[in-house]
Every structure is written in structure tokens, then in C-alpha cells.
Amino acid sequence: MRAFNRLYTQAIGSLDDRHEGLDVTLAQSRLLFTIGKLTEPQVNQIADLLGLDLAYTSRLLGTLEDAKLIRRTISAQDRRQRVVALTPAGRRLLGELERRSNERVLTLIQHLDPEEVDRLLDAMDTIGVLITRQECDDNPEPTLPA
């Protein structure tokens, strides 16, 4: 599993300081994507969705705000909460990130025929189901081979 993780993180460039060759990290990209998909999400909602610590999320948002990619404002519904929105520059950067990410994926699979793409997608679905399954059985601890 760790070998696969190393292979995949290298293939998608997740360890690069400049995600997709742009001036943002993968973590910042994930924040931009999440903010772009929601309507004025609260800071704690973003942290929860991404499984990140609230303080870390706030620091990342601060870097995006300094770069004028997002703006944080007081929620109209609850003045104790801060909501986040993309700026026009943030929307443009998110569009470019998505374009480059799509291009990277297409480059990764361009040598596959349609049946192989289907196999790959099925395998990815299987991985997603198996590692996120919340069902509890009699033995909740994974058994590692000897």
C-alpha cells in the first residue's frame, strides 16, 4: 500500500511545492477547490470537509487571502462565523488548476484503451470503497500478513 501511495503521489505531483506548476501547494489547491464547490462555506466547515485541523486551515486560508485569492467575511446568518469566498483571481486560478489537473490525468491514461480505462476506474472505485468503509465487524483491526 505504501509503495502504491509513493507511486501515485509522484504521478500526480502532490509533493511539488508548486501544484500543477502554479504558485500554490496541493493543500492550498484543495482549499480553493472546496471553496469553489460550496456557497460561502464557513471556515470550520472547510476544515471538517477536508479533515484538517482548524488552526492549520486558518493558516492556509491566510496565505490564500494574502495572495488575494479568497476573502473572509463575517457570516450574515451568524456573526460569530466567518465565511469564505473566491475572489475573481481565485476563480481564475481554480479554473487553471482544474484545466492542468485534467490534462495531467489525460496524460497518465492516454496509453490505455477504453477497456483498460474502465478497469482502472473500477479499481479506483474499489479502493475508495474499501478504505472508507465504516462498517464494523467482529475484528475492526486490520490483519497484516506475516
N, C-alpha and C positions, 0 to 999 in steps of 0.2 A: 504494500500500500504506500509506503514512504517513497519507494522508487517511482511509482506512478505519480505521486504528488510532485516529486522533483521534475519528472519529465513534463508534466502538464504546466507547472508554474514557469518553467523555462520556455515552453512552446507559446504560451500566451504573454510572456514578457512581464509577469506580475512582480518580478523583483527589480525591474528597471526603476530608476529614480524619476524618469520622465515617461509616464504611462502613455503608450501609443505614440511616443516621440514628442509629446506635448509637455508643457510646463506644469504638470500635476502628477501626483502619485496615484497608485491604484486606489488607495483608501480615499483620497480626495475625489477620484472619479466615481467611486461607489456612492459617495455622498451626493455628488451632482446628479447622478442617475436617479437616486432615491427621491431627492427633492423635486426633480423634473417630473416624476411619475405621480406625485401627490399634489394636492392643492393646499398650499401653505401649511406644511406639516410643522408640528411643534418639535423643538429640539429633542425632548425626551422620546418622542415617537420615532424619530430618525434613529436615535441610539438603540432603541428596542428592536426596530426592524432589522438593523444591521448586526445586532448582538454586540454592540460596543459599549464601553464604559462612558457614562455621561460626560465626565471631565475630558476624556480623550476626544469625544465627539465635539465638544465645545471648542477645544483647541484646534481641531481640524477645520471646523466652521470658521474660526477666527482667521485662519490662513486664507480661506476662500473669500471671506469678507474683505480682508486686506487687499486681495487681488481684484476686488470689485466684481466677483463672480456671483455672489449672493448678497442678500440683505436680510438682516434680522430685525423684526419689529415686534412690538407688543401686540398680543392677540386681542382682537376686538371682542371676542367672547369671554376671555378670561385674562384680565390684566396681569395676572401672575405668570402667565406663559408667554414665551417668545416663539414666534412663527418665522419660518424661513422661506424665502422665495429666490428663484434665479433672477439675476439681472439680465438685460439683453446680451451682455458679453458672456454671461454664464450659459445662456441658452445656445449661443453660437458655439461655444467651446464644447458643450454637451453634444451638439449635433456633429461636430468634427470628431469627437471621441467615439460616438456611435458609428460613424462612417468608417473610421480607421479600424475599429474593433470588428465590424462586419467584414472588412477587407481582409483582416488577419485570419478570420475564421475561414473565409473562402480560399485563402492561400493554403491553409492547413489541410483542406479536404479536396482541393482541386484535382488531385491524382486518383480520387476514389470514383468508382462507378456508382450509379444510383442505388444498387443493392447494398454496396458497402456503406454508403451514407446511411441507409436505413438501419443496417447492423450497428453502426456507430451510435446513432440516435437511440436505438433500443438499449444498447449497453449503457449509455449515459442515463437514460430513464431508470434502468435497473439500479445503477449506483445511487442515484438520487433517492429512490425509494428505500433502498437497504440502509443507507447511512442516516436517514432522517426518520425512520420508522420509530414510533414512540410506544409501540405495543410492548407490554411487559409479559415475559413468560416465567417459567419456574427458575430459570438461570439467567438473570439480567446481565451478568458479567460475560464479556466475550471470551470464548475459549481459544487460546492461541495454540498453534501446532507445536509439538515438542521439538 
